[in-house]
Amino acid sequence: MHHDLKATANAFAALIAVIYVICAALVLIARDGLMAFTGNWVHGIDMKALPYTSPTAGGLVVGFVTATVAAWLATYLFAWFYNYFAKQK
């Protein structure tokens, strides 16, 4: 199966953008619940014990852009490598 590089990267970057917005919203409106939930992802580390600084609008924008761009680049490369190795069969 051949993956269209840009379509695959676009789809995953869009997914990460949606996840980022949901996560940012949860930090702003339900931080304690989010920290308890994500503590399960990091093997029980008490995320609420970490120092907290309220997110700024600029920080949220930078985080959104860099997370989305990093996801796009990583997925583009993943699809490229997938196509490369799929041809080696």
Residue pairs with C-beta under 8 A, 6 or more apart in sequence:
1 86
2 83
2 86
3 79
3 82
3 83
4 79
5 76
5 79
5 80
5 83
6 76
8 75
8 76
8 78
8 79
9 71
9 72
9 73
9 75
9 76
9 79
10 72
11 75
12 71
12 72
12 74
12 75
13 68
13 69
13 71
13 72
13 75
15 71
16 67
16 68
16 71
17 64
17 67
17 68
17 71
20 63
20 64
20 67
20 68
21 64
23 34
24 55
24 60
24 63
24 64
26 33
26 34
27 34
27 55
28 55
31 52
32 48
35 47
35 48
36 47
36 48
38 47
39 45
39 46
39 47
39 48
55 63
